[in-house]
Amino acid sequence: MKLNFSRFLSLALVLAGLTAIPDATVAQTESPAATTAPAAGVRRDPLHLFSESIEALTAKVTRSVVQIVATGYGLKSEKPASDTALFEPQEAIGAGVILSSDGYIVTNAHVVQGARKIRVRLPGLEVPGADDSMPHGPVSAKIVGLDHQSDLAVLKIDAKDLPALELADSDHLKQGQVVFAFGSPQGLENSVTMGVVSATARQVSDENPTTFIQTDAPINPGNSGGPLVDVDGRVVGIDTFILSESGGSEGLGFAIPSNVVKNIYEQLKTEGHVHRGQIGVYVRTVTPDLAEGLKLPRNHGVLLEDVMPDSAAERAGLKIGEVITSIGGKPIGDTKEFATTLFGYKIGQEAPITVIRDGKEVTVNVTLVERPDDPQRFADMVSGPGNVVSQLGIVGISINDDIKQLLPDLRIRSGVIVAARTPSGGLLGEGPEPGDVIHSVNTTPIKDLAALKAALKDLHPGDPVVLQVEREGALSYLVMEYE
């Protein structure tokens, strides 16, 4: 356990000074004989109480934090100056947090992506039925669902009555709030570090509207997937990456907010994939220059630059040029807050959006609809285990009339569309992604799912496999090898 108390020493001294004031008053009114001495060996000064509180918090939280070891295959360059690469066994170590007593665990997608085998150690618990030499595991885990966009994954282990942590409401997080990061930095399991919330909604890239919690609590490789918790032991975020020139912690750690985690976790747990809604608008953060030039009623908020024809927003009555001030009563100051808040609403749910119209605030209810280009939308069309193509590690669906209506610009009007990925497959190389349409295997055209399975049936170890796929309107080849 690593704790740095230096930054909190001033706070402790202030607390000590505050508690010393009433003691001094008592000393003036009572004789020394009337004071009660503390019990031998017991220190009740603020610094010791502060330390004891952290010890108790750590003991509680570490019971719900796991270490994840994922093994698989990856590319490694043979020489630094060479263009060649080799497939070799690789191992990734990360962390995760138990969110339900029946064994559901949340971690980062990049920790388990491409893993052939996932093992989980529970360093804070003794695993029922485990060998005496390995009381904390490892135990096998399977991937329930994985979402690349949010970098979250849900795992399941076969266990009951596990201590689960509660997800806090990250909307209530404050800058300067004390937080603790748990995980396995550099593979050192069951570690904890302490810091504060540096920013509650940090957008790392202008191209990506995703916002993160920024913290100076030391986070290092191996912390990925571990929880960031508040002083009540509730999860406020999932540690995911750092910004560092040295490769180590430089006080710039980032975590996925718990409200995003909750949304993704519930969808992956129940459906195995994530649906993302939209209302059909393009927005821009209002600036003073923009407000002055367009004579907007206020110089902050979010401007509706465009409302798409026949979109949910247009049907609800939103108009170009209106300024969004809040969603569901939560103030909206910029596009980051707009995207994050809207993401909290599920498809089919109404989002109360307040805009300034004719100088007055008006609230309209806009129903979120599924993104028409979301590849995960095909996962709901899967009828059963027969859709699994184990060699490719995918779940596929034959192109039918219904899918053709969803993909009117499909270049080749037959084949198999990839609805989802499975945890493992029998091929090494760049596999197909959700949304890809497989049109051929080597030289064999693929008309439907049955044809795809037949083409893969006679593969032998070492055989090359070349898939022709259609991805976002472009045809390409994926080269793999049967393991």
N, C-alpha and C positions, 0 to 999 in steps of 0.2 A: 504494500500500500504506500503510495507516494502522496504526501500532503505538504503544501508550501504555505506556512502560516505567516510568512513575513509580511505579505500584503494586508493581513488582517490584524497585525499587531497594534496598529494605531487604533483600530476599532476596539480591540480588547482593552487597551489602556483607557480609552474614553469611557467604556462601560465600567471599568474598575473605578475611575474617578467619580462617575455618577453614583455608584453604589457606596463610595466612601463618604459621601456628603451626609446621609442620614446617620452613619456610624459616628461621625464626629459630633453630631448634635446630641446623640445619646450619651456620648462620653462626657458632655458638659452637665448632664442632668443626673447621671447615675454614677455611683462610686465604682472603682475598678473591681471591687469584690462582687458587684451585682452582675457583671458581664459573664456570659457563658462561653467557655473555651470550646472550640471545635473538637470533635472526637479525634483521637490519635490516628494519624495517617490519612485523614479525610480533608481534602482541600476543596473549598466551596467558592473560591474566587472566580470571577467571570471567565478567565482564560481556561481554567480546568473544566468549568461547566460547558464552555464552547467545545472543547476537545471531546468531552464525553458525549455531547450531542452528535458530533460527527461520527464517532465510533458506533453509536447506536444506529444511526442512519445507514452507515456502511454495512453493518451486520445484517440489516434488514434487506437492503437492495441486492447484495452479492448473491443471496440465495436464488434470485431470479435471473441472474446474468449467466450466460453460457458461453463456452468457447466452441467455435465451429472450425472444423478441419475439413476442407473440400479438396478432393483429389481428382485429377483428370489429365487431359493431354493439352499441350499448347505448343506454339511455335517458338523456337529459339534459334537465333542466327548462329551459324557454325563459326564464322569469324567476323570481327567488327567491320571489316572492309568488304565482306562478301555479300552477294545478293541471295545466296542460298540459305535455307532454313531447315531445321530438323524438328520433327514431332517428338516430344519427349514427355514423360510423366511429370506433372507439376502439382504442387500443393499450395493451397491458399489458406491462411489462418485469419479468422475474424472473430467477431463476437455477435451475440444475439441476446434478445430479452424475451422471457416468457410472458405472454399476455393472456393466457388462459390456463386454468388448472388441468385441462385435459391434453396439454402438450403442444399447443400452437406457439410458434416462436417467430418473431420478426427479426430480419437482418437486412443487410444491403444485397441488392441483386448482384453486384459485381463480386461479392464474396463467393457465391455459389454458382455463378454463371458457367455453363459448360461442364459442371462437375459430374463425374461418373459415380462417385461415392461420397457421401456426406456423413461425417461422424460428429457427434455433439458430446462435449464434456460438461458436467454440471459441478463445477468446483465448490459451490456453496452447499451442495446437497449430496446425500448418499442415495445412489440409485437402487431401488428395490430389486433384489435378486442378483445384484452385481457380484462379481468375484471379489473376495476380500482384499486381493492385491490391487484392485482397481475400483474402489467403492464409488467413485464419481463418474464412472463410465470409461470409455465412450460408449454411446448408444447410436444406433443407426437412425438417420432422419431422411425424410423424403420431401421433395419440393411440392407444396400444394399449389403455389402460383408465383409468378415472377413478373415484375413490371419494370422494363428498362427505363422508361421515361422518368419515373420517380426514383429509380434505383432502390426499390424495395422488393423483398421476397418474403414469403411465408413458408415456414417449415413445419413439419409435424413429427413428433416422436411419440412412441407408444408408452405413455405414462399417465398416471392419474394423481390427483390431489397435489399438484405442483403449486408452489407459491407464485402467483402472478402479480405483476405490477399494474397499477392504474395509469391510464393515459390522461394527462392534464389537458386543460383548455389552453392551447398556446396563444390564443388571442389575448389572454390576460398576462402574458409574459412582459416583464419590464426590463428596460436597459439598466444594467447595474445589479440585477438580481443574482444572488449566489446560486451556482449550479455545480453539479458533480458529473464527471465523465467516467463511465465504467467500461471495462473491456479487457482486451489481451494485447496491449501494445508490444510489438516485436515478439509476439508469442508468449509473453509473460502473463499468464492467466490471472484473473481475479485481481486486477489493479484498479485503483481509483485515483483521480486527480480532481482538483478543485479550482474554480475560477468564477468569473461573472459573465453575464450576458453582455457582449460587446455591442450587439445590434439585434433587434428582434425580427427584421425583415430585410436581409441583405441580398441583393440581386448581383450575382457574380459576373454574369455576361449580359450584354445589352440584347443579344439575340435570343436569350432564353429568359422567359418571364418568371421562371421558378425562383422563389425566395427561400432563403435559409436563415436559421438562427446562427449568428456568429458568436463565438465564445473564445476567451483566452484560457480556458481550462485545457491543460496540455493534452493534445490528441496526437497519436503517432500511428504508423502502419500497424494494423492488428486491432485498432480500436473500431474499425469500420463495423457497423451494425450494432454497436453497443449503445446503451441508453444514456441520454443526458437527462439528469433528474434534478428536481427542485429540493428544497429543504424538507419537504413533506414526503420525499421518496416517490413522487409521481413522475412519470416519464413526460418530459416536455419536448423531447426530440430524439432522433436516432442519428448518432454520429456517422458522418459519411465521407468527408474528405478534409484535407488541409491545403493551405497555400503556403508553399515553402520552397526556398531556393536550396536549402541544405538537405532536404529530405526528412528532416525532423521537425518537431513542433517549434513554431516561431510565434505562437500566440494567435494564429489565424486558423481556428478550427470551425467547421460548419456542420450543422445538424439539420435534418429534415423536421419541420415543425410537427408536433404531435397531432394537430388537427388533420394534416395531410396524411400522416401515418394511419390515423383511425379510418379515414375514408378508403385508402388503398387496402388496408388490412381486412376490413369487412368485406370488400369486394373479392379479394383474392381467396379469402377463407370460404366464402359461400359459392362463388362462381368460378374461381380459378383464373380469372382474368379481370381487367379493369375497363370499364366504360367511361368515356370522357364526353361530357356534354358541352353544348355551345348554344348561343342564342342568335348568332349570325350578325355580329357587328365588328367594326374596326374602331379602335379607340386610341386616343393620344392624351398624355398628361397635360393638363392646362398649365401654362406658364404665364408670367405677367405680360410678356410681349405678345403671346398668342391671344390672351384675353383683351389686350388693348387693341390689337389689330382687327379682331373679329367682333369687338364691342360685346364681349361675353359678360354675363351678370356677376361673375366672380373670377378671381385669378388663381384658383386652385380647384382640383377635382379632375374629372375625366371627361373629355369631349368625345361625343359620338361623331367620328369622321365619316363613317359610312354605315348604313343599315341595309343589309342585303335583301333584294326582292324576295318576297314570299318566305322570309325567315321568321323564326319565332319572335324576334324583336319587332319586326314590321307588323306581324299579326297582333302583337300586344299594343301597338301604337307608338313605339319609340321612333324619334325622328332625327335625321341628321342635324347637327348643330346644337343639340341639347346637351347639357352638362349633367353627368351623373354625380350625385352627392353622397349617396349611401345605397347599400344593398342589405336588406333585412335589418335595417336600423343601424348597421355598422358604417361609420363614415369612410368614404373612399377618397383618398388624396392623390393617388397616382395609378398608373396601369398595373403596377405590381400588386397593389392591394385589390384592384379590380379582379385580376386573374386568380389570385389566391382565394378571395372570398367567394367568387363564383364557383370555384372548384369544389367548395364544400357542399354544393347542391347536387343532388342526384338527377339522372335523366328521368324526365316525367314530373319532377318536382318544380313547383312555382317559386321563383325568386322575386321578392318584392324589391323593385328597383326604383329609386327616387331620383327624379330629374327636375331641373329648373325649366319650366315652360311658361312663357308669357309672364315672367317675373315671379312666378309662384312655384313652390315645390309640389310636385305631383308624383304619386306612387302608382306604378303599374306592375302587375304580376306577369312575369315572363316565364313560360314553361321551357325548361332545358330539353333539348333534343340531342340525339347522338350525332357525333361528327360523321359526316358521310364518308370520310376517307380513313376512318379509324379501322385498322386491320383486325382489331379484336372483336369487331361486331359479328364476324363470321363464327366465332366460338359458340354462340347460342344455337347455331344450326347443327351442331354435332349431335348425332342421335345415340351414340354408344361406343363401346370398346372397338367396334368394327372400323371406326374412323382412324384408329391409331396405326401409323406406319412405323413399326419399331426400328427398322433398319435406318431410317432417316431421323428418328427421334422427333416426329411431328404428328399432329392430328390434322388429317386432310379431309376435304369435302369435294365431291365431284361437281364440276361446273354444270349447273342446271339452269332452267329458265329464270328462277328467282334470283340467282346470283348474277346472271347476265343483265338483269334490270339494275342491279346495284353497281355493275361494272360495264356501263354502256360503251366505253372506249377500249375494251379488251381487244388486243391485237389478234390473238388466236382464240376462237370462240369455243374452246374445249380444253380439258386438262383437269388438274387438281389444285385447288387453292389451299394454302396452308392456313389453318385456323388458329393453331397454337403450337408451341414447342413442348416436348415432354422432357423429363429430367435427363434422359440418356438416349443414345442411339448407337448404331454399329458402324458409323462411318466417321473417318477422320478428315477434317478439312472444313471449308466454309460451307455451312449448311444453310438451307433455305430459312427465311424469316417469315413470321406471320404477315399475311397479305400477298406473299409471292404466289404465282401460279406456275405450276410445273407442267411443261409441255412435252418434254421428252427425257428419256433416260438413255444415255449413249446415243444410239441411232434409232431407238424405238419410240415412235410417237405415243403420247399418253393421252387417251381420250377421257378416262375416268379413274376412279379409285381402284377398281378391280384391275385395270391395265397397269397401274403403277405398282401394285403389289406383285403382279405376275412378272413384271420386268425386273424386280429386285429379288425375286425368289431364288434364282439360280446363282446368285453372287457367291464368290469364294474369297477367302482371305487373300488380300493383295490385289484383287481386281480393281482397276480404275473405274470410277463412276462419274460421269459427266451429266449434270442436269441442265437442261435449257429451261430458264425461268423468265417470267415476265414480272418486272418490279417497277412500279410507278410509271407504267407505259413504255418501258425500255426492256428489250430482250438481252439476256446475257447468259453466260455459262458458269456453273459452279463445279469446280473440280474437287473430287474427294477420292478416298480409297477405302475399300471395305476392310474392316479390322479383323 
